[in-house]
Amino acid sequence: MISNSNGLHPAATGPSLVRAIGRWTLVAAIMNAVVGSGIFGLPSAIAGFTGEWSPVAVLIAGCGILV
């Protein structure tokens, strides 16, 4: 295997990824966290309130969304 003076393979010395988070990437990450917590957190809260009727509550919510 051929290596250069710093011990890395020659192909590894080329351009690399920039490890930076821009403004819009940060906004997208925050929106992802908010939407993800809503998708996973809200159904569990609704199930806690409605108990065994939670499947019916999900169907009623689905009908409301279809409207």
ChimeraX attribute file (.defattr): number of C-alpha atoms within 10 A of each C-alpha:
attribute: neighborCount
match mode: 1-to-1
recipient: residues
	/A:1	4
	/A:2	7
	/A:3	11
	/A:4	9
	/A:5	7
	/A:6	8
	/A:7	8
	/A:8	11
	/A:9	13
	/A:10	13
	/A:11	8
	/A:12	9
	/A:13	10
	/A:14	7
	/A:15	7
	/A:16	7
	/A:17	5
	/A:18	6
	/A:19	6
	/A:20	7
	/A:21	10
	/A:22	9
	/A:23	8
	/A:24	9
	/A:25	11
	/A:26	11
	/A:27	12
	/A:28	12
	/A:29	12
	/A:30	12
	/A:31	12
	/A:32	12
	/A:33	12
	/A:34	11
	/A:35	12
	/A:36	12
	/A:37	11
	/A:38	12
	/A:39	11
	/A:40	10
	/A:41	11
	/A:42	12
	/A:43	14
	/A:44	13
	/A:45	12
	/A:46	15
	/A:47	15
	/A:48	12
	/A:49	12
	/A:50	13
	/A:51	11
	/A:52	10
	/A:53	12
	/A:54	17
	/A:55	13
	/A:56	11
	/A:57	17
	/A:58	14
	/A:59	11
	/A:60	12
	/A:61	11
	/A:62	11
	/A:63	10
	/A:64	9
	/A:65	8
	/A:66	7
	/A:67	5
